[in-house]
């Protein structure tokens, strides 16, 4: 199995709309490792700087969901993302 990462509305980075990432042998990796190490190395080194400020706080206008729940409320970057999970990286959109 793998961790499915879905990207929506991140116009300033080059990351596929959907990508599968194999977790560590233990069955999961932290959200920090997934974004800052795995995705940045595989697809676009600008990804962490697009989503987070220098203190690793999620920038306004972005959301990260793990299995449909706000990752920042579940443990933030230290959240363990388990094998089989779905992570959505998205820019929040509003208007009418």
C-alpha positions in Angstrom: 0.0 0.0 0.0 1.0 3.7 0.0 0.1 7.1 1.1 -1.9 9.0 -1.5 -1.1 12.7 -1.8 -3.6 14.9 -3.7 -2.6 18.4 -4.6 -5.2 21.0 -5.6 -4.7 24.7 -6.4 -1.0 24.9 -5.6 -0.1 26.9 -8.7 3.4 27.9 -7.7 4.8 24.4 -7.3 5.3 21.5 -9.7 3.7 18.5 -8.0 1.4 16.1 -9.7 -2.4 16.2 -8.9 -2.0 12.8 -7.3 1.0 10.9 -6.3 1.7 7.7 -4.2 4.4 7.8 -1.6 5.7 4.6 0.1 5.9 5.0 3.9 8.8 3.9 6.0 9.1 0.2 6.8 7.3 0.9 10.1 4.1 1.7 8.3 4.0 5.5 8.5 6.0 8.8 8.4 5.4 12.2 10.0 3.7 14.8 7.9 6.9 16.9 8.2 8.9 14.1 6.6 6.3 13.5 3.9 6.3 17.2 2.9 9.8 18.5 3.7 11.7 15.4 2.7 9.8 12.9 0.4 7.6 15.2 -1.7 10.2 18.0 -1.9 12.9 15.7 -3.0 10.7 13.8 -5.5 8.7 16.6 -7.1 9.5 20.2 -6.1 11.9 21.6 -3.5 9.7 24.8 -3.3 6.8 22.9 -1.8 7.7 23.4 1.9 8.3 27.1 1.4 5.0 27.5 -0.5 3.0 25.9 2.4 4.9 26.9 5.5 6.7 30.0 6.8 10.2 30.0 8.4 8.8 28.8 11.7 7.0 25.9 10.0 3.5 27.4 10.5 1.0 26.7 7.8 0.6 29.9 5.7 -2.8 31.5 5.5 -4.8 30.4 2.5 -3.6 26.7 2.6 -5.0 23.6 4.2 -3.7 20.1 4.7 -6.2 17.3 5.3 -5.3 13.8 6.4 -8.1 11.4 5.7 -10.5 14.3 5.4 -9.5 16.0 8.7 -7.5 19.1 9.3 -3.9 17.9 9.9 -3.0 21.0 11.9 -5.6 20.1 14.5 -4.5 16.5 14.6 -0.9 17.0 15.5 0.5 19.3 12.8 3.8 18.4 11.3 4.4 15.8 13.9 1.3 13.8 12.9 2.0 10.2 12.0 0.6 9.6 8.5 0.0 5.9 8.3 0.1 3.6 5.3 -3.2 3.8 3.3 -3.9 7.4 4.3 -4.9 10.1 1.9 -3.2 13.5 2.3 -4.7 16.6 0.5 -2.6 19.7 0.0 -4.9 22.5 -1.1 -5.2 26.3 -1.5 -8.4 27.4 0.1 -10.8 29.0 -2.3 -13.8 31.3 -1.7 -16.0 33.6 -3.7 -19.1 33.5 -5.5 
